[in-house]
């Protein structure tokens, strides 16, 4: 299956800003405060924080079967999060395990849907 791969440029800029500190809250609980997040700015989309998975309690991550494709970043896989009360927030997290070279800095890092989790720059 052939997929289109596009490069960031003036018509679709992507920039990475490392070293950001962010807090992530999910289900009313702070699940991490990470000091080494990478902020990705892409075209006119909201900024997304990509966080090292070591900043999270890995026992709460649940791998999903969901996948998506971005021609600028590559294939994303998804995770759900198990809250302490037993509820599961489905497919709230994604990552690019093997992103395109232009965004290699986000490799393996986790990002959250901000309409389902609160991600705050500190």
Residue pairs with C-beta under 8 A, 6 or more apart in sequence:
3 69
3 71
4 71
5 71
5 74
5 100
6 12
6 71
6 72
7 72
7 102
8 14
8 42
8 72
8 102
8 103
12 42
12 43
12 72
13 41
13 42
13 43
14 40
14 41
14 42
14 43
14 72
14 73
14 102
14 103
15 40
15 41
16 38
16 39
16 40
16 103
16 105
16 106
17 38
17 39
17 40
17 41
18 36
18 38
18 105
19 35
19 36
19 37
20 36
20 37
20 38
20 39
20 49
20 121
21 33
21 34
21 35
21 37
21 121
21 122
22 33
22 34
22 37
22 49
22 51
22 119
22 120
22 121
22 122
23 30
23 32
23 33
23 118
23 119
23 120
23 122
24 30
24 31
24 32
24 33
24 34
24 49
24 51
24 112
24 117
24 118
24 119
24 120
25 31
25 117
25 118
25 120
26 81
26 83
26 89
26 92
26 112
26 116
26 117
26 118
27 81
27 83
27 84
27 85
27 87
27 89
29 83
29 84
31 56
31 57
31 60
31 81
32 51
32 55
32 56
33 55
33 122
34 51
34 52
34 55
36 51
36 52
36 55
37 49
37 50
37 51
37 52
37 109
38 49
38 50
38 105
38 106
38 109
39 47
39 48
39 49
39 50
39 121
40 47
40 48
40 49
40 50
40 103
40 106
40 111
41 47
42 48
42 72
46 114
48 111
48 114
49 111
49 112
49 119
49 121
50 95
50 105
50 106
50 109
50 110
50 111
51 109
51 110
51 111
52 109
52 110
53 61
53 95
53 108
53 109
53 110
56 110
59 82
60 81
60 82
60 83
61 79
61 80
61 81
61 82
61 93
62 79
62 80
62 81
62 82
62 88
63 77
63 79
64 77
64 78
64 79
64 80
64 90
64 91
66 77
66 78
66 91
67 75
67 76
67 77
67 78
68 75
68 76
68 78
68 94
69 75
69 76
70 76
70 96
72 100
72 102
72 103
73 96
73 99
73 100
73 103
73 106
74 96
74 98
74 99
74 100
74 103
75 96
75 97
75 98
76 94
76 95
76 96
77 94
77 95
77 97
78 91
78 93
78 94
79 91
79 92
79 93
79 94
79 95
79 110
80 88
80 89
80 90
80 91
80 92
80 93
81 88
81 89
81 92
81 93
82 88
83 89
89 116
89 117
92 112
92 113
92 116
92 117
93 110
93 111
93 112
93 113
94 110
94 111
94 113
95 106
95 108
95 109
95 110
95 111
96 103
96 106
96 107
96 108
96 109
97 107
97 108
98 107
99 106
99 107
112 119
